[in-house]
Amino acid sequence: MSAALQNLVNQPYKHGFVTEIESDIAPKGLNEDTIRLISAKKNEPEWLLAFRLKAYNKWLSMTEPQWQNVKYPKIDFQEISYYAAPKPKKKLASMDEVDPELLRTFDKLGVPMHERAALAGVAVDVIFDSVSVTTTYKEKLAEVGIIFCSISEAVQDHPELIKKYLGTVVPVGDNYYAALNSAVFTDGSFCFIPKGVKCPMDLSTYFRINTEGSGQFERTLVIAEEGASVSYLEGCTAPRFDTNQLHAAVVELVALDNADIKYSTVQNWYAGDENGVGGIYNFVTKRGLAKGVNSRISWTQVETGSAITWKYPSCILRGDNSVGEFYSVAVTNNFQQADTGTKMIHIGKNTRSTIVSKGISAGHSNSSYRGLVRVAPTADGARNYSQCDSMLIGDQCGAHTFPYIQVRNHSAKVEHEASTSKIGEDQLFYFSQRGIDAEEAVSMIINGFCKDVFQQLPMEFAVEATNLLSFKLEGSVG
Amino acid sequence: MINQNSKPLLEVQGLHATVNDVAILKGIDLTINYGEIHAIMGVNGSGKSTFAKVLAGHSAYQVTAGAVLFDGKDLLALAPEERARTGVFLAFQYPIEIPGVANSQFLRLAYNTVQTQRGKDELDPLEFDDFVREKMKLLEMNPDFLDRSVNEGFSGGEKKRNEILQMALLEPRLNILDETDSGLDIDALRVVANGVNQFTNNDNATILVTHYQRLLNYIVPDYVHVMESGRIIKTGGKELALELETRGYDWISAENSATEGAVL
């Protein structure tokens, strides 16, 4: 770092920042000082501050994307506060103090008891021995050399790994929201599976207790070295509320030779009320680099929440014989909007990709699949199979499919199938004539429709996801 | 068979119904006793299938006048699923396909829902599997039906057998078979008809909605009714069906309008 920059970093904050530091909340607005504040608060090395500032400058030169099939009022980025120190939440003494409505929801979803407590903000150690669960978990992972911690901890404890991989899959200037995230991310998860290690259990962000308050600009980095494999679970079926309307996360996955990363997401952010007021804008950049030969990256997502979902978990298939997969269920109801899909970039020889996308729209909602399959001239023998199915419930919703296919190699095979169906009066009548009521009928039809995707989820997650869909569509038919 | 001592299962009185404000049923009167088989015949558009759907409670049809008693109780006051649970069964002319849902799963849900309503125990997947396989033998169905998605990729004959299998499982009191013979070759027709015959007895009654006489060679009705323009215009015994086969429908139509003329 240059001496000039060093001076800049080390000088006291101008513009009245000094007192603000004490309050632990940055003033609204985004400028270089905000970024320096974040970096200083987190005691980051200089190269990371440089990374952030570079991203910030890229961001300044960019404009918000307009191409997506969603509508929302313009976001005022100067009205957002970009740093707040995580405050310990007030713990409740027992489950009896939890809002009964929340308990009812947990019940419907079948969320495991120990998770309910944690999610509801009950001091879990009072009721369940959850702390020791987490400790055992961490010890077990450490034994085989797996690092699983918050990205802030990783910056302090494993800076060489962060420096080596951060921003290598999603460059700082990749897109508007990724640039913003790179400039201001406050926390997230880091996961490193060393050479030859098969992670002995599914890694769930839930178990990483300090994710509390990881904020609206979450950053995740997962690395699987040669021959390593991991199944990573993000999110949970329980509804999540947040006072921040804009969420712009970045997730980067790197798979080296013969490595295998499976990344599953269940997203149930607050979607706004039935009139479309409120709700989270979830603008996420997720990308996996299948860097090594025979590597595999598999995305599975169940998107049920947010007022607006904008995400395209993608795979760059650079290694020869590498495999990319994308299995997605996106449910929209009321006035929700989702524009989601994937990108499969075939670079290596004999690379293969599979896309299975299921969109379900109800109420006044709109759901779009947007996917790119690109086969580079180098990708001899590349293969892709895409299947995009949409289901409509009612006559006020919309489903759209935007497939982009760019093939620049003659030996490639690319297949695309699409269908649209509707849950109508006749289907429901068939069920009711067999004694089955409408809610159960819809649930059965939907779960049949999503079967190919749910099969990809870890077992318990799949059961919860099944319940979640019924819950989200409750009352949409009738 | 005609059971003189039997009490009425279904009493339809002056039933009128519309779809999208167009009158389809214009005054149906029909009484069906336990143990009886009634065939309802008529040309396309005469209202046969509408009558079947109105009895089952399809929401697209509005009953505008009349009453339907099922075992003495008001059937029209019940939602379609309640009618099914109380014992009204409709074998569909065009059964829907449900991709991704195993037939066994669907059949068990329907069976357990109806069992619960009747205060009986539900069957777990293993018990149900044994139970359903027995019923399937009677319909000469291949057991791999259970693992396939409901009606998806089924041939016309397979779909109809699946309907009759559901009838056998749910043990309804009123079986309404809507054009169950359509799209069946002669072998499939025989199997389906045999199935129906095995499940009809003095504890239930059957309505066969059909276009053609040939089904009635296999399932012999006690009464044959001819529908036209939303009304039953002639009722006879099984021999009426044979007469329709040779003479067509026009003569009844003519006879009927002559009668109406005389009344006026």
Interface residues (C-beta under 8 A of the other chain):
Chain A: E425 D426 Q427 F429 Y430 F431 S432 Q433 R434 G435 I436 D437 E440 M444 I445 N447 G448 F449 C450 K451 D452
Chain B: K53 A56 G57 H58 S59 A60 A79 P80 E81 R83 A84 R85 F89 L90 F92 P95 I96 I98 P99 G100 V101 Q105 F106 L109 A110 T113 V114 Q117 S149 Q166 L170
